Amino acid sequence: MSLTKIASVDPHSPARKAGIRPGEILTHINGHPIVDVLDYKFYAYDPRLELTLSQPDGGSHTLSVRKEEGADLGLNFETYLMDKARSCANRCIFCFVDQMPPGMRPTLYFKDDDARLSFLMGNYITLTNLSQREIQRVMDLRISPINISVHTTDPDLRVAMLKHPRAGECLEIMTRFAQAGIEMNCQIVSCPGVNDGPALERTLRELGELHPAVTSIAVVPVGVTRFREGLHPITPYTREQAATLIDQVEAFAAGYREKHGTSLSWCSDEFYLMAGRPLPDKSYYEDMDQLENGVGMLRLLLHQAELAEDEEELAGLTPSPFSVATGLSAAPFVKEIIDNAAKKCSNIKGTVYPIVNHFFGETITVSGLITGTDLLEQLKGKDLGERLLIPDNMLRAGARVFLDNVSVDQLEEALGVTVVPVPADSGFDLADAILGREVSPSCPVLPPEAEYYRYNP
């Protein structure tokens, strides 16, 4: 069955007005073959379109469609990608998916490495499964920006880390992209004694040579759960190792900034917490291009909350008492936000409960990997006030379900409190939630194949 088969047509859409019906198969737009969603979105952008469609009886016909430039045609297909999602062909020594326990929902074991999801949803790709045709298509369609999991530019080391024979081609492909004007955001999952030290210095230098096509580099620590039996031996960063890595990245960034006007590379917040160091000022992060990798997220959270907690607006407010459950990393910063608000309005009564991650292991301290089971076990019998605030990245995107399939409804029933998911990346929304104002979770509804861990893609 063709995955470009039309499942439905939106009412009052340009496609509906042109007479397109469900069950037909979209084969060409303006003479260009339509293979998947990238072809569809690119070639359907123009205001005047000639659509070629195959019919269930085997016939075909061509229709003219007129619409505003960039407007959606109104076609919905059997799958979001109009194709099967491409799974990862690597066997990375640090892969987080390999470190998950059995019995979780199937989508959590799917390893995506799909350039289309990188462009459309921000997923990171390794480039190892791109054919020469697909590399050329990225350049021809100017698919930009692309998020790339680099990890190292040393070809031999990258092959050893990703355990894929084509892994060493990364820098060559990125150089072609740079020459074609494709912008790239890069991430380096740093493993102690593997791709840090001299290897990291080489990676930063060689990626720096591709600026301005390479627009940002995030260095994040490897995530190590308690489910690593039979896997490559990797240990979490120690306090001293984290401090050494920060010094290395900051030294490179300072020299690069002096020559090129941008730091280009940053460590994630987690490295600073591991090293016991204060977070840099907000201005250090420039345009904050790597928020999804936890680079500057906590600093931005503090800054936004401070802007939102206007003293005059807080005066006289009486929000209902509440509690906040979050990861060990974010807990001190959330407490600081609540304490600052309480200084301006004595009626604010909130308690922060740092949740220890027993499910994955205590080395995992981010809020996005906290399960409903850990929340139930650690909050049972606690004074939670009238509202329990949780970061919405604990939940499946667009749903009220935790990683372990415990639902928000089950949590509310067991704890006897209303649970309020709050956008994890917004200090403004956190401040509103503290003050009892309504907030809407920020996580978009994603297709099942796009579910992935932001913490360690």
Secondary structure as a PSIPRED ss2 file (coil, helix, strand):
# PSIPRED VFORMAT (PSIPRED V4.0)

   1 M C   1.000  0.000  0.000
   2 S C   1.000  0.000  0.000
   3 L C   1.000  0.000  0.000
   4 T C   1.000  0.000  0.000
   5 K E   0.000  0.000  1.000
   6 I E   0.000  0.000  1.000
   7 A E   0.000  0.000  1.000
   8 S E   0.000  0.000  1.000
   9 V E   0.000  0.000  1.000
  10 D C   1.000  0.000  0.000
  11 P C   1.000  0.000  0.000
  12 H C   1.000  0.000  0.000
  13 S C   1.000  0.000  0.000
  14 P H   0.000  1.000  0.000
  15 A H   0.000  1.000  0.000
  16 R H   0.000  1.000  0.000
  17 K H   0.000  1.000  0.000
  18 A C   1.000  0.000  0.000
  19 G C   1.000  0.000  0.000
  20 I C   1.000  0.000  0.000
  21 R C   1.000  0.000  0.000
  22 P C   1.000  0.000  0.000
  23 G C   1.000  0.000  0.000
  24 E C   1.000  0.000  0.000
  25 I E   0.000  0.000  1.000
  26 L E   0.000  0.000  1.000
  27 T E   0.000  0.000  1.000
  28 H E   0.000  0.000  1.000
  29 I E   0.000  0.000  1.000
  30 N C   1.000  0.000  0.000
  31 G C   1.000  0.000  0.000
  32 H E   0.000  0.000  1.000
  33 P E   0.000  0.000  1.000
  34 I C   1.000  0.000  0.000
  35 V C   1.000  0.000  0.000
  36 D C   1.000  0.000  0.000
  37 V H   0.000  1.000  0.000
  38 L H   0.000  1.000  0.000
  39 D H   0.000  1.000  0.000
  40 Y H   0.000  1.000  0.000
  41 K H   0.000  1.000  0.000
  42 F H   0.000  1.000  0.000
  43 Y H   0.000  1.000  0.000
  44 A C   1.000  0.000  0.000
  45 Y C   1.000  0.000  0.000
  46 D C   1.000  0.000  0.000
  47 P C   1.000  0.000  0.000
  48 R E   0.000  0.000  1.000
  49 L E   0.000  0.000  1.000
  50 E E   0.000  0.000  1.000
  51 L E   0.000  0.000  1.000
  52 T E   0.000  0.000  1.000
  53 L E   0.000  0.000  1.000
  54 S E   0.000  0.000  1.000
  55 Q C   1.000  0.000  0.000
  56 P C   1.000  0.000  0.000
  57 D C   1.000  0.000  0.000
  58 G C   1.000  0.000  0.000
  59 G C   1.000  0.000  0.000
  60 S E   0.000  0.000  1.000
  61 H E   0.000  0.000  1.000
  62 T E   0.000  0.000  1.000
  63 L E   0.000  0.000  1.000
  64 S E   0.000  0.000  1.000
  65 V E   0.000  0.000  1.000
  66 R E   0.000  0.000  1.000
  67 K C   1.000  0.000  0.000
  68 E C   1.000  0.000  0.000
  69 E C   1.000  0.000  0.000
  70 G C   1.000  0.000  0.000
  71 A C   1.000  0.000  0.000
  72 D C   1.000  0.000  0.000
  73 L C   1.000  0.000  0.000
  74 G C   1.000  0.000  0.000
  75 L E   0.000  0.000  1.000
  76 N E   0.000  0.000  1.000
  77 F E   0.000  0.000  1.000
  78 E C   1.000  0.000  0.000
  79 T C   1.000  0.000  0.000
  80 Y C   1.000  0.000  0.000
  81 L C   1.000  0.000  0.000
  82 M C   1.000  0.000  0.000
  83 D C   1.000  0.000  0.000
  84 K C   1.000  0.000  0.000
  85 A C   1.000  0.000  0.000
  86 R C   1.000  0.000  0.000
  87 S E   0.000  0.000  1.000
  88 C C   1.000  0.000  0.000
  89 A C   1.000  0.000  0.000
  90 N C   1.000  0.000  0.000
  91 R C   1.000  0.000  0.000
  92 C C   1.000  0.000  0.000
  93 I C   1.000  0.000  0.000
  94 F C   1.000  0.000  0.000
  95 C C   1.000  0.000  0.000
  96 F C   1.000  0.000  0.000
  97 V H   0.000  1.000  0.000
  98 D H   0.000  1.000  0.000
  99 Q H   0.000  1.000  0.000
 100 M C   1.000  0.000  0.000
 101 P C   1.000  0.000  0.000
 102 P C   1.000  0.000  0.000
 103 G C   1.000  0.000  0.000
 104 M C   1.000  0.000  0.000
 105 R C   1.000  0.000  0.000
 106 P H   0.000  1.000  0.000
 107 T H   0.000  1.000  0.000
 108 L H   0.000  1.000  0.000
 109 Y H   0.000  1.000  0.000
 110 F C   1.000  0.000  0.000
 111 K C   1.000  0.000  0.000
 112 D E   0.000  0.000  1.000
 113 D C   1.000  0.000  0.000
 114 D C   1.000  0.000  0.000
 115 A H   0.000  1.000  0.000
 116 R H   0.000  1.000  0.000
 117 L H   0.000  1.000  0.000
 118 S H   0.000  1.000  0.000
 119 F H   0.000  1.000  0.000
 120 L H   0.000  1.000  0.000
 121 M H   0.000  1.000  0.000
 122 G C   1.000  0.000  0.000
 123 N C   1.000  0.000  0.000
 124 Y E   0.000  0.000  1.000
 125 I E   0.000  0.000  1.000
 126 T C   1.000  0.000  0.000
 127 L C   1.000  0.000  0.000
 128 T C   1.000  0.000  0.000
 129 N C   1.000  0.000  0.000
 130 L C   1.000  0.000  0.000
 131 S C   1.000  0.000  0.000
 132 Q H   0.000  1.000  0.000
 133 R H   0.000  1.000  0.000
 134 E H   0.000  1.000  0.000
 135 I H   0.000  1.000  0.000
 136 Q H   0.000  1.000  0.000
 137 R H   0.000  1.000  0.000
 138 V H   0.000  1.000  0.000
 139 M H   0.000  1.000  0.000
 140 D H   0.000  1.000  0.000
 141 L C   1.000  0.000  0.000
 142 R C   1.000  0.000  0.000
 143 I C   1.000  0.000  0.000
 144 S C   1.000  0.000  0.000
 145 P C   1.000  0.000  0.000
 146 I E   0.000  0.000  1.000
 147 N E   0.000  0.000  1.000
 148 I E   0.000  0.000  1.000
 149 S E   0.000  0.000  1.000
 150 V C   1.000  0.000  0.000
 151 H C   1.000  0.000  0.000
 152 T C   1.000  0.000  0.000
 153 T C   1.000  0.000  0.000
 154 D C   1.000  0.000  0.000
 155 P H   0.000  1.000  0.000
 156 D H   0.000  1.000  0.000
 157 L H   0.000  1.000  0.000
 158 R H   0.000  1.000  0.000
 159 V H   0.000  1.000  0.000
 160 A H   0.000  1.000  0.000
 161 M H   0.000  1.000  0.000
 162 L H   0.000  1.000  0.000
 163 K C   1.000  0.000  0.000
 164 H C   1.000  0.000  0.000
 165 P C   1.000  0.000  0.000
 166 R C   1.000  0.000  0.000
 167 A H   0.000  1.000  0.000
 168 G H   0.000  1.000  0.000
 169 E H   0.000  1.000  0.000
 170 C H   0.000  1.000  0.000
 171 L H   0.000  1.000  0.000
 172 E H   0.000  1.000  0.000
 173 I H   0.000  1.000  0.000
 174 M H   0.000  1.000  0.000
 175 T H   0.000  1.000  0.000
 176 R H   0.000  1.000  0.000
 177 F H   0.000  1.000  0.000
 178 A H   0.000  1.000  0.000
 179 Q H   0.000  1.000  0.000
 180 A C   1.000  0.000  0.000
 181 G C   1.000  0.000  0.000
 182 I C   1.000  0.000  0.000
 183 E C   1.000  0.000  0.000
 184 M E   0.000  0.000  1.000
 185 N E   0.000  0.000  1.000
 186 C E   0.000  0.000  1.000
 187 Q E   0.000  0.000  1.000
 188 I E   0.000  0.000  1.000
 189 V E   0.000  0.000  1.000
 190 S E   0.000  0.000  1.000
 191 C C   1.000  0.000  0.000
 192 P C   1.000  0.000  0.000
 193 G C   1.000  0.000  0.000
 194 V C   1.000  0.000  0.000
 195 N C   1.000  0.000  0.000
 196 D C   1.000  0.000  0.000
 197 G C   1.000  0.000  0.000
 198 P H   0.000  1.000  0.000
 199 A H   0.000  1.000  0.000
 200 L H   0.000  1.000  0.000
 201 E H   0.000  1.000  0.000
 202 R H   0.000  1.000  0.000
 203 T H   0.000  1.000  0.000
 204 L H   0.000  1.000  0.000
 205 R H   0.000  1.000  0.000
 206 E H   0.000  1.000  0.000
 207 L H   0.000  1.000  0.000
 208 G H   0.000  1.000  0.000
 209 E C   1.000  0.000  0.000
 210 L C   1.000  0.000  0.000
 211 H C   1.000  0.000  0.000
 212 P C   1.000  0.000  0.000
 213 A C   1.000  0.000  0.000
 214 V E   0.000  0.000  1.000
 215 T E   0.000  0.000  1.000
 216 S E   0.000  0.000  1.000
 217 I E   0.000  0.000  1.000
 218 A E   0.000  0.000  1.000
 219 V E   0.000  0.000  1.000
 220 V E   0.000  0.000  1.000
 221 P E   0.000  0.000  1.000
 222 V C   1.000  0.000  0.000
 223 G C   1.000  0.000  0.000
 224 V C   1.000  0.000  0.000
 225 T C   1.000  0.000  0.000
 226 R C   1.000  0.000  0.000
 227 F C   1.000  0.000  0.000
 228 R C   1.000  0.000  0.000
 229 E C   1.000  0.000  0.000
 230 G C   1.000  0.000  0.000
 231 L C   1.000  0.000  0.000
 232 H C   1.000  0.000  0.000
 233 P C   1.000  0.000  0.000
 234 I C   1.000  0.000  0.000
 235 T C   1.000  0.000  0.000
 236 P C   1.000  0.000  0.000
 237 Y C   1.000  0.000  0.000
 238 T C   1.000  0.000  0.000
 239 R H   0.000  1.000  0.000
 240 E H   0.000  1.000  0.000
 241 Q H   0.000  1.000  0.000
 242 A H   0.000  1.000  0.000
 243 A H   0.000  1.000  0.000
 244 T H   0.000  1.000  0.000
 245 L H   0.000  1.000  0.000
 246 I H   0.000  1.000  0.000
 247 D H   0.000  1.000  0.000
 248 Q H   0.000  1.000  0.000
 249 V H   0.000  1.000  0.000
 250 E H   0.000  1.000  0.000
 251 A H   0.000  1.000  0.000
 252 F H   0.000  1.000  0.000
 253 A H   0.000  1.000  0.000
 254 A H   0.000  1.000  0.000
 255 G H   0.000  1.000  0.000
 256 Y H   0.000  1.000  0.000
 257 R H   0.000  1.000  0.000
 258 E H   0.000  1.000  0.000
 259 K H   0.000  1.000  0.000
 260 H H   0.000  1.000  0.000
 261 G C   1.000  0.000  0.000
 262 T C   1.000  0.000  0.000
 263 S C   1.000  0.000  0.000
 264 L C   1.000  0.000  0.000
 265 S E   0.000  0.000  1.000
 266 W E   0.000  0.000  1.000
 267 C E   0.000  0.000  1.000
 268 S C   1.000  0.000  0.000
 269 D H   0.000  1.000  0.000
 270 E H   0.000  1.000  0.000
 271 F H   0.000  1.000  0.000
 272 Y H   0.000  1.000  0.000
 273 L H   0.000  1.000  0.000
 274 M H   0.000  1.000  0.000
 275 A H   0.000  1.000  0.000
 276 G C   1.000  0.000  0.000
 277 R C   1.000  0.000  0.000
 278 P C   1.000  0.000  0.000
 279 L C   1.000  0.000  0.000
 280 P C   1.000  0.000  0.000
 281 D C   1.000  0.000  0.000
 282 K H   0.000  1.000  0.000
 283 S H   0.000  1.000  0.000
 284 Y H   0.000  1.000  0.000
 285 Y H   0.000  1.000  0.000
 286 E C   1.000  0.000  0.000
 287 D C   1.000  0.000  0.000
 288 M C   1.000  0.000  0.000
 289 D C   1.000  0.000  0.000
 290 Q C   1.000  0.000  0.000
 291 L H   0.000  1.000  0.000
 292 E H   0.000  1.000  0.000
 293 N H   0.000  1.000  0.000
 294 G C   1.000  0.000  0.000
 295 V C   1.000  0.000  0.000
 296 G C   1.000  0.000  0.000
 297 M H   0.000  1.000  0.000
 298 L H   0.000  1.000  0.000
 299 R H   0.000  1.000  0.000
 300 L H   0.000  1.000  0.000
 301 L H   0.000  1.000  0.000
 302 L H   0.000  1.000  0.000
 303 H H   0.000  1.000  0.000
 304 Q H   0.000  1.000  0.000
 305 A H   0.000  1.000  0.000
 306 E H   0.000  1.000  0.000
 307 L H   0.000  1.000  0.000
 308 A H   0.000  1.000  0.000
 309 E C   1.000  0.000  0.000
 310 D C   1.000  0.000  0.000
 311 E H   0.000  1.000  0.000
 312 E H   0.000  1.000  0.000
 313 E H   0.000  1.000  0.000
 314 L H   0.000  1.000  0.000
 315 A C   1.000  0.000  0.000
 316 G C   1.000  0.000  0.000
 317 L C   1.000  0.000  0.000
 318 T C   1.000  0.000  0.000
 319 P C   1.000  0.000  0.000
 320 S C   1.000  0.000  0.000
 321 P C   1.000  0.000  0.000
 322 F E   0.000  0.000  1.000
 323 S E   0.000  0.000  1.000
 324 V E   0.000  0.000  1.000
 325 A E   0.000  0.000  1.000
 326 T E   0.000  0.000  1.000
 327 G E   0.000  0.000  1.000
 328 L C   1.000  0.000  0.000
 329 S C   1.000  0.000  0.000
 330 A C   1.000  0.000  0.000
 331 A H   0.000  1.000  0.000
 332 P H   0.000  1.000  0.000
 333 F H   0.000  1.000  0.000
 334 V H   0.000  1.000  0.000
 335 K H   0.000  1.000  0.000
 336 E H   0.000  1.000  0.000
 337 I H   0.000  1.000  0.000
 338 I H   0.000  1.000  0.000
 339 D H   0.000  1.000  0.000
 340 N H   0.000  1.000  0.000
 341 A H   0.000  1.000  0.000
 342 A H   0.000  1.000  0.000
 343 K H   0.000  1.000  0.000
 344 K H   0.000  1.000  0.000
 345 C C   1.000  0.000  0.000
 346 S C   1.000  0.000  0.000
 347 N C   1.000  0.000  0.000
 348 I C   1.000  0.000  0.000
 349 K C   1.000  0.000  0.000
 350 G E   0.000  0.000  1.000
 351 T E   0.000  0.000  1.000
 352 V E   0.000  0.000  1.000
 353 Y E   0.000  0.000  1.000
 354 P E   0.000  0.000  1.000
 355 I E   0.000  0.000  1.000
 356 V C   1.000  0.000  0.000
 357 N C   1.000  0.000  0.000
 358 H C   1.000  0.000  0.000
 359 F C   1.000  0.000  0.000
 360 F C   1.000  0.000  0.000
 361 G C   1.000  0.000  0.000
 362 E C   1.000  0.000  0.000
 363 T C   1.000  0.000  0.000
 364 I C   1.000  0.000  0.000
 365 T C   1.000  0.000  0.000
 366 V C   1.000  0.000  0.000
 367 S H   0.000  1.000  0.000
 368 G H   0.000  1.000  0.000
 369 L H   0.000  1.000  0.000
 370 I C   1.000  0.000  0.000
 371 T C   1.000  0.000  0.000
 372 G H   0.000  1.000  0.000
 373 T H   0.000  1.000  0.000
 374 D H   0.000  1.000  0.000
 375 L H   0.000  1.000  0.000
 376 L H   0.000  1.000  0.000
 377 E H   0.000  1.000  0.000
 378 Q H   0.000  1.000  0.000
 379 L H   0.000  1.000  0.000
 380 K C   1.000  0.000  0.000
 381 G C   1.000  0.000  0.000
 382 K C   1.000  0.000  0.000
 383 D C   1.000  0.000  0.000
 384 L C   1.000  0.000  0.000
 385 G C   1.000  0.000  0.000
 386 E C   1.000  0.000  0.000
 387 R E   0.000  0.000  1.000
 388 L E   0.000  0.000  1.000
 389 L E   0.000  0.000  1.000
 390 I E   0.000  0.000  1.000
 391 P E   0.000  0.000  1.000
 392 D H   0.000  1.000  0.000
 393 N H   0.000  1.000  0.000
 394 M H   0.000  1.000  0.000
 395 L E   0.000  0.000  1.000
 396 R C   1.000  0.000  0.000
 397 A C   1.000  0.000  0.000
 398 G C   1.000  0.000  0.000
 399 A C   1.000  0.000  0.000
 400 R C   1.000  0.000  0.000
 401 V E   0.000  0.000  1.000
 402 F E   0.000  0.000  1.000
 403 L C   1.000  0.000  0.000
 404 D C   1.000  0.000  0.000
 405 N C   1.000  0.000  0.000
 406 V C   1.000  0.000  0.000
 407 S E   0.000  0.000  1.000
 408 V H   0.000  1.000  0.000
 409 D H   0.000  1.000  0.000
 410 Q H   0.000  1.000  0.000
 411 L H   0.000  1.000  0.000
 412 E H   0.000  1.000  0.000
 413 E H   0.000  1.000  0.000
 414 A H   0.000  1.000  0.000
 415 L H   0.000  1.000  0.000
 416 G C   1.000  0.000  0.000
 417 V C   1.000  0.000  0.000
 418 T E   0.000  0.000  1.000
 419 V E   0.000  0.000  1.000
 420 V E   0.000  0.000  1.000
 421 P E   0.000  0.000  1.000
 422 V E   0.000  0.000  1.000
 423 P C   1.000  0.000  0.000
 424 A C   1.000  0.000  0.000
 425 D C   1.000  0.000  0.000
 426 S C   1.000  0.000  0.000
 427 G H   0.000  1.000  0.000
 428 F H   0.000  1.000  0.000
 429 D H   0.000  1.000  0.000
 430 L H   0.000  1.000  0.000
 431 A H   0.000  1.000  0.000
 432 D H   0.000  1.000  0.000
 433 A H   0.000  1.000  0.000
 434 I H   0.000  1.000  0.000
 435 L C   1.000  0.000  0.000
 436 G C   1.000  0.000  0.000
 437 R C   1.000  0.000  0.000
 438 E C   1.000  0.000  0.000
 439 V C   1.000  0.000  0.000
 440 S C   1.000  0.000  0.000
 441 P C   1.000  0.000  0.000
 442 S C   1.000  0.000  0.000
 443 C C   1.000  0.000  0.000
 444 P C   1.000  0.000  0.000
 445 V C   1.000  0.000  0.000
 446 L C   1.000  0.000  0.000
 447 P C   1.000  0.000  0.000
 448 P H   0.000  1.000  0.000
 449 E H   0.000  1.000  0.000
 450 A H   0.000  1.000  0.000
 451 E C   1.000  0.000  0.000
 452 Y C   1.000  0.000  0.000
 453 Y C   1.000  0.000  0.000
 454 R C   1.000  0.000  0.000
 455 Y C   1.000  0.000  0.000
 456 N C   1.000  0.000  0.000
 457 P C   1.000  0.000  0.000
